Amino acid sequence: MQAMALAAVPSSATPSTPTATSSAYRHHQHHHHFAFSPLPPPRSPPTRTLALPSAAADVLPSLNTAAPAALAAAAALTAALSLSDPDRRRRKQAAEAGGDDKEAVKAYFNSTGFDRWRRIYDPSSSDVNRVQLDIRLGHAQTVDAALRLLRDSGGLAGSTVCDAGCGVGSLSIPLSREGAIVSASDISAAMVAEAQKLAQEAASQEPPNSPFQIPKFEVKDLESLQGKYDTVVCLDVLIHYPQEKAEGMIAHLASLAEKRLVLSYAPKTFFYNFLKRVGELFPGPSKATRAYLHAERDVEEALKKVGWRVTNKGFISTQFYFANLIEAVPVGSPQ
């Protein structure tokens, strides 16, 4: 599972101090709450919009109010982007890993990517630079938002949850603390091993009457997942799927879910697509896989085709992390 960073993640920037890292993480973990914005009464079942925190609004200029000089600079940068060929670099990397995006992702997250993202996901690690710390905060907000969304939709104790693309267990372990029966999987054997280790450590610290059950971890890609679950969650994984494959993957994940499907994905807008292209000008070792953005209408249309509707949606952003978070249920569900 890879967080949705739309700019390059430099590996040589100055690391943050331990104090700054831990205190910032605690602040972002415990001071964000959902607020549902009421919409006009629709004819079809309503979709609630989650008002999630947006730090990026304070630091990213509005394209509509940009000064002429800024627009000229953007035009020059666009010209530079047209001369670059990030896709050629990605094709070469994929060919070296076995010929397709999936093999490139697997190879990356079992090697250099594992160490990099393990540090990003670990709130106790100070071995991260400013950009990586920002991505950590954004990803933590997404996990926290997903947890609150699941709690608000009903009790988790005893419910079956599939955490598809579990990474190091950032969501699986908290779900287990809530009493959920969790099946977790990731394409990376290194990520799964780390998740198992962290889950065992967490279990050893639980009180005797805790409902905690160590999740069932498996090394699997999304395509190999089978079974039926009350809830299927897939956070920050669709970024590895182009739209023509993402639609089929959304349908597959929905086929595994009985009651709810929770997804996060990098939104495709003019502005975020532009930021992504800027990041691709600085490839570096941390940009070893392709990153695919998805339009909100495409995701909702993919769900509609298989008989699902969106009931909740929200947006999470920091300076370098952007994600849409949605909850969907089968059409006809009372929720």
C-alpha positions as CSV (number, residue, x, y, z in Angstrom):
1,M,0.0,0.0,0.0
2,Q,1.5,3.3,-1.0
3,A,0.4,6.7,0.2
4,M,-0.8,9.1,-2.4
5,A,2.1,11.5,-2.9
6,L,1.7,13.6,-6.0
7,A,5.1,15.1,-5.8
8,A,8.5,13.5,-5.7
9,V,9.6,12.2,-2.3
10,P,13.3,13.1,-1.9
11,S,15.4,10.7,0.0
12,S,18.2,13.0,0.9
13,A,16.4,15.9,2.6
14,T,17.1,16.8,6.2
15,P,15.4,14.3,8.5
16,S,12.9,15.6,11.1
17,T,13.7,15.5,14.7
18,P,12.0,12.7,16.9
19,T,10.2,15.3,19.0
20,A,8.7,17.1,16.0
21,T,7.7,13.9,14.4
22,S,5.9,12.3,17.4
23,S,4.1,15.5,18.5
24,A,3.0,16.4,15.0
25,Y,1.7,12.9,14.5
26,R,-0.3,12.9,17.7
27,H,-1.8,16.2,16.8
28,H,-3.0,15.0,13.4
29,Q,-4.2,11.7,14.8
30,H,-6.5,13.1,17.5
31,H,-7.8,16.5,16.4
32,H,-9.8,15.8,13.2
33,H,-13.5,15.0,13.2
34,F,-16.1,14.4,10.6
35,A,-18.8,17.0,10.0
36,F,-21.5,16.0,7.7
37,S,-22.8,18.8,5.4
38,P,-26.5,18.4,4.7
39,L,-27.5,18.2,1.1
40,P,-30.9,19.1,-0.4
41,P,-33.3,16.1,-0.2
42,P,-32.6,14.0,-3.3
43,R,-35.0,11.6,-5.0
44,S,-32.5,8.7,-4.7
45,P,-30.8,7.6,-1.4
46,P,-28.6,10.5,-0.2
47,T,-24.8,10.8,-0.2
48,R,-23.3,12.5,2.7
49,T,-20.2,14.7,2.2
50,L,-17.6,14.5,4.8
51,A,-15.9,17.8,5.6
52,L,-12.3,16.6,6.2
53,P,-9.3,18.8,7.1
54,S,-7.4,20.4,4.3
55,A,-3.9,21.8,5.1
56,A,-3.2,22.2,1.4
57,A,-5.6,25.1,1.2
58,D,-3.3,27.2,3.3
59,V,-0.2,26.6,1.2
60,L,-1.3,25.9,-2.4
61,P,-2.2,29.0,-4.5
62,S,-5.5,29.1,-6.3
63,L,-5.1,28.7,-10.1
64,N,-8.1,31.1,-10.6
65,T,-6.3,33.9,-8.8
66,A,-2.7,33.3,-10.0
67,A,-0.7,36.4,-11.1
68,P,0.2,36.7,-14.8
69,A,3.8,36.0,-13.9
70,A,2.8,32.7,-12.2
71,L,0.8,31.7,-15.2
72,A,3.7,32.4,-17.5
73,A,5.9,30.3,-15.3
74,A,3.3,27.5,-15.3
75,A,3.2,27.7,-19.1
76,A,7.0,27.3,-19.3
77,L,6.8,24.4,-16.9
78,T,4.1,22.8,-19.0
79,A,6.4,23.1,-22.0
80,A,9.2,21.4,-20.0
81,L,6.8,18.6,-19.0
82,S,5.9,18.0,-22.6
83,L,9.6,17.4,-23.4
84,S,10.1,15.0,-20.6
85,D,9.0,11.4,-20.9
86,P,8.2,9.9,-17.4
87,D,6.2,7.1,-19.0
88,R,9.3,5.9,-20.8
89,R,11.1,5.7,-17.5
90,R,8.2,3.8,-16.0
91,R,8.0,1.4,-18.9
92,K,11.7,0.6,-18.5
93,Q,11.3,0.1,-14.7
94,A,8.4,-2.2,-15.3
95,A,10.3,-4.2,-18.0
96,E,13.2,-4.7,-15.6
97,A,10.8,-6.0,-12.9
98,G,8.9,-8.4,-15.2
99,G,7.1,-6.4,-17.8
100,D,4.0,-4.8,-16.2
101,D,2.9,-2.4,-13.4
102,K,2.0,-5.2,-11.0
103,E,5.5,-6.8,-11.1
104,A,7.1,-3.3,-10.8
105,V,5.0,-2.6,-7.7
106,K,5.8,-6.0,-6.1
107,A,9.5,-5.6,-6.8
108,Y,9.5,-2.0,-5.4
109,F,7.7,-2.8,-2.2
110,N,9.8,-5.8,-1.5
111,S,13.1,-3.8,-1.9
112,T,13.8,-0.1,-1.6
113,G,10.2,0.8,-1.4
114,F,9.6,-1.3,1.6
115,D,12.2,0.4,3.7
116,R,11.1,3.9,2.6
117,W,7.4,3.4,3.2
118,R,7.9,1.4,6.4
119,R,9.6,4.5,7.8
120,I,6.9,6.8,6.5
121,Y,4.2,4.7,8.1
122,D,6.0,4.3,11.4
123,P,5.0,7.3,13.7
124,S,8.0,6.5,16.0
125,S,10.5,6.9,13.2
126,S,12.4,10.1,12.9
127,D,14.3,9.0,9.8
128,V,12.0,10.9,7.4
129,N,12.3,14.2,5.6
130,R,9.8,17.0,5.6
131,V,7.9,15.7,2.6
132,Q,7.8,12.1,3.9
133,L,6.5,13.4,7.3
134,D,3.8,15.3,5.5
135,I,2.7,12.2,3.6
136,R,2.7,10.2,6.9
137,L,0.3,12.7,8.3
138,G,-1.9,12.6,5.3
139,H,-2.0,8.8,5.3
140,A,-2.7,8.7,9.1
141,Q,-5.6,11.1,8.5
142,T,-7.0,8.7,5.9
143,V,-6.8,5.7,8.2
144,D,-8.3,7.6,11.1
145,A,-11.1,8.9,8.8
146,A,-11.8,5.3,7.6
147,L,-12.0,4.0,11.1
148,R,-14.4,6.7,12.2
149,L,-16.5,6.1,9.1
150,L,-16.7,2.4,9.9
151,R,-17.6,3.0,13.5
152,D,-20.3,5.5,12.6
153,S,-21.8,3.0,10.2
154,G,-22.3,0.3,12.9
155,G,-20.4,-1.7,15.4
156,L,-17.2,-3.4,14.3
157,A,-17.1,-6.2,17.0
158,G,-17.6,-9.5,15.3
159,S,-17.9,-8.1,11.8
160,T,-15.7,-9.5,9.0
161,V,-13.4,-7.0,7.3
162,C,-11.1,-7.5,4.3
163,D,-8.2,-5.0,4.3
164,A,-7.1,-5.2,0.7
165,G,-3.6,-3.8,0.3
166,C,-2.9,-3.7,4.1
167,G,0.7,-2.5,3.9
168,V,2.2,-2.7,7.4
169,G,-1.2,-3.0,9.1
170,S,-2.0,0.6,9.7
171,L,-5.7,-0.1,9.5
172,S,-5.8,-3.8,10.2
173,I,-4.4,-3.5,13.7
174,P,-6.8,-0.8,14.9
175,L,-9.8,-2.7,13.4
176,S,-8.7,-5.8,15.4
177,R,-8.7,-3.7,18.5
178,E,-12.3,-2.9,17.8
179,G,-13.1,-6.6,17.8
180,A,-13.4,-7.0,14.0
181,I,-12.3,-10.3,12.4
182,V,-9.8,-9.0,9.8
183,S,-8.4,-10.7,6.8
184,A,-5.5,-8.6,5.5
185,S,-3.4,-9.0,2.4
186,D,-0.7,-7.2,0.4
187,I,1.3,-7.8,-2.7
188,S,4.5,-7.3,-0.8
189,A,5.8,-10.2,1.3
190,A,8.0,-7.7,3.2
191,M,5.0,-5.5,4.1
192,V,3.0,-8.5,5.3
193,A,5.9,-9.7,7.4
194,E,6.2,-6.3,9.0
195,A,2.4,-6.2,9.6
196,Q,2.4,-9.6,11.3
197,K,5.3,-8.5,13.6
198,L,3.5,-5.2,14.5
199,A,0.2,-7.1,15.1
200,Q,1.9,-9.6,17.4
201,E,3.5,-6.7,19.4
202,A,0.1,-5.0,19.7
203,A,-1.6,-8.2,20.9
204,S,1.0,-8.7,23.6
205,Q,0.2,-5.3,25.0
206,E,-3.6,-5.8,25.1
207,P,-5.4,-6.4,28.4
208,P,-6.8,-9.9,29.1
209,N,-10.4,-9.0,28.2
210,S,-9.5,-7.3,25.0
211,P,-11.4,-8.3,21.8
212,F,-8.2,-8.1,19.8
213,Q,-7.6,-11.0,17.4
214,I,-4.5,-11.0,15.3
215,P,-5.5,-10.5,11.7
216,K,-5.1,-13.2,9.1
217,F,-2.3,-11.9,6.9
218,E,-1.6,-13.2,3.5
219,V,0.7,-12.3,0.6
220,K,-1.8,-11.7,-2.3
221,D,-2.5,-9.2,-5.0
222,L,-6.0,-7.8,-5.2
223,E,-6.9,-9.9,-8.2
224,S,-6.4,-13.1,-6.1
225,L,-8.7,-12.1,-3.3
226,Q,-11.7,-14.4,-2.7
227,G,-14.5,-14.9,-0.2
228,K,-17.3,-12.8,1.3
229,Y,-16.9,-10.1,4.0
230,D,-19.2,-7.7,5.7
231,T,-16.9,-4.8,4.7
232,V,-14.1,-4.5,2.2
233,V,-11.6,-1.6,2.6
234,C,-8.9,-0.7,0.1
235,L,-6.9,2.4,1.0
236,D,-4.3,4.1,-1.2
237,V,-4.0,1.2,-3.6
238,L,-5.9,2.3,-6.7
239,I,-3.1,4.7,-7.4
240,H,-1.3,1.7,-8.9
241,Y,-4.2,0.9,-11.4
242,P,-4.9,2.8,-14.6
243,Q,-8.5,3.6,-15.1
244,E,-9.2,0.8,-17.5
245,K,-8.0,-1.7,-14.9
246,A,-9.3,0.3,-11.9
247,E,-12.9,-0.2,-13.0
248,G,-12.6,-3.9,-13.1
249,M,-10.8,-3.9,-9.7
250,I,-13.6,-1.8,-8.1
251,A,-16.1,-4.3,-9.4
252,H,-14.0,-7.2,-8.0
253,L,-13.7,-5.6,-4.6
254,A,-17.5,-4.9,-4.5
255,S,-18.1,-8.6,-5.3
256,L,-16.3,-9.5,-2.1
257,A,-18.4,-7.1,0.1
258,E,-21.8,-7.9,1.6
259,K,-22.6,-4.6,3.2
260,R,-20.0,-1.9,2.6
261,L,-17.0,-1.0,0.5
262,V,-14.6,1.8,1.6
263,L,-12.1,3.1,-0.9
264,S,-9.5,5.9,-1.1
265,Y,-7.9,7.1,-4.3
266,A,-5.9,10.0,-5.7
267,P,-8.4,12.4,-7.3
268,K,-7.9,13.4,-10.9
269,T,-8.3,17.1,-11.4
270,F,-6.4,19.6,-13.6
271,F,-4.5,20.9,-10.6
272,Y,-3.5,17.5,-9.1
273,N,-2.6,16.1,-12.5
274,F,-0.3,19.1,-13.0
275,L,1.3,18.6,-9.6
276,K,1.8,14.9,-10.5
277,R,3.6,15.8,-13.7
278,V,5.8,18.3,-11.9
279,G,6.8,15.5,-9.5
280,E,7.6,13.3,-12.4
281,L,10.3,15.8,-13.6
282,F,12.3,14.7,-10.5
283,P,12.0,10.9,-10.7
284,G,14.6,9.7,-8.1
285,P,14.6,6.2,-6.5
286,S,11.3,6.9,-4.6
287,K,9.3,7.3,-7.8
288,A,9.8,3.8,-9.0
289,T,6.2,3.0,-9.9
290,R,3.5,4.8,-11.9
291,A,0.9,6.8,-10.1
292,Y,-2.6,6.9,-11.5
293,L,-5.2,9.5,-10.6
294,H,-8.9,8.8,-10.9
295,A,-11.8,11.1,-11.6
296,E,-14.6,11.0,-9.0
297,R,-17.2,10.4,-11.7
298,D,-15.3,7.4,-13.1
299,V,-15.1,5.8,-9.7
300,E,-18.8,6.4,-9.0
301,E,-19.8,5.1,-12.4
302,A,-17.8,2.0,-11.9
303,L,-19.7,1.3,-8.7
304,K,-23.0,2.1,-10.3
305,K,-22.4,-0.5,-13.1
306,V,-22.2,-3.2,-10.5
307,G,-25.2,-2.1,-8.5
308,W,-23.5,0.0,-5.7
309,R,-24.0,3.6,-4.7
310,V,-21.9,6.1,-2.7
311,T,-23.3,7.0,0.7
312,N,-20.4,9.0,2.2
313,K,-17.6,10.9,0.6
314,G,-14.8,13.0,1.9
315,F,-11.4,14.6,0.9
316,I,-8.1,14.5,2.8
317,S,-5.2,16.7,1.9
318,T,-1.9,17.9,3.2
319,Q,0.8,19.6,1.2
320,F,1.9,16.5,-0.6
321,Y,-0.9,14.0,0.0
322,F,-4.4,14.1,-1.6
323,A,-7.1,11.5,-1.3
324,N,-10.8,11.0,-1.9
325,L,-12.4,8.7,0.7
326,I,-15.8,7.1,-0.1
327,E,-18.1,4.6,1.4
328,A,-20.5,2.6,-0.9
329,V,-23.3,0.2,-0.3
330,P,-25.4,-2.0,-2.5
331,V,-28.3,-0.2,-4.3
332,G,-31.4,-0.9,-2.2
333,S,-29.5,-1.0,1.1
334,P,-31.4,0.9,3.8
335,Q,-28.2,2.7,4.8
